[in-house]
Amino acid sequence: MRLWNKNQEKLFFINSSKVAFPSQLFHKADDGRYLAYLPKGYKGRKSTLQSRNLLIDEFTENWVFELFKRLIVSDDLFLVRQARIPSLGITSLSPADLVISTSNKKILKASDVKIIFEVEMSIVWNWQYFKDSHKIVEIGDFMTHQGRPSFTCSDSILKAIGKCIGIRVSSYESSKIPIIVIGNAPLFNGFCKKIDHLKRVGMIQGFWSLNPFPLNHGNTRKTTPYEGYIRFNNTLELKEHLNNLFLKDLNFFSGMENSETLGKYIEIANSGNSHEDKGLKFLNLIRHH
C-alpha cells in the first residue's frame, strides 16, 4: 500500500459523491466552477464545507487504519479506531483516533495501549468537479489555493497539541505511551521549533506526514532538526520508525524543583544497582514528592 497521494484524494471525492451533493463537497466559485478549494487571489463569495470535513475525517482515519494494519503483523497487537481510555481522560466526547493495543476493545485500560495516534489529515491538492461529465480533475497543489491543509494550518496543529498534552498530563499511566500526530502536508513554518521542543521534552513523540510529494513541482521539508516533524518517503521508512517506538522503553517525566531538591533526588537515585534501577528511582522520586 502506497503512502498518501493524489489518487487517494480523487478516490475520496468519487466515494463521497455517492452520499453527498457536489455543493457539500466543493465550493462553487462566482464563475460557476466547483472547486475543492478557492484559488489564491479569489475575492468572491465563500462558503464553509462542514459536511466535507466530517467525510474527510472518516476517510483519512480509515485510510491510516488500513495502512497500519499492513505494517503491524503481530497476533498480540490490535488497531482500534475511536478508542476510549477513561484513565487517560479519553472518553466518547473526544476518543483517540487510532490506538495500537494489546486488547481488541473500544474501551481500553492504559496498560493495554502501546501507541496513540491523532489523525489531522486533509485534502491537499485542489480539484475541480465538472457537473455535466461528473469528472474530477486535479488543478493544482496546496501552493495554488487558499486552503490550509493538515500541518499547514495552525488551528489543526494547536488542536492536536492541546489534545496530546491533555492525554500526557492526565495521569502517570500515560508516561510510557508514545503519542504521534499523523498528517499529510508540510509543517507550518512557525511551528518547527515548538514541535521539536515538544518532542525533546517528551510531550509528543512526533508529527508524521504520510505524503511524500505534496507539491507538483519541487520538494518540501523532510524533517526538523530534532525530528519532531518527519515526512516519510515510503512505507519501509514509516515501518522502521514505527518499530523503533516499540523497541524503546520510554518514560515521560516532568516537574519543577529547585536545584537542591534535584540534587537530593540524584544522590538517592545513584544508590541503585544498575542504570535502569537508578532511572526508575529518579522517576519515582519526581512523581511522588
Summary of the structure (lengths in Angstrom):
residues: 289
radius of gyration: 21.6
end to end distance: 48.8
largest distance: 77.4
contacts: 869
relative contact order: 0.12
helix: 40%
strand: 18%
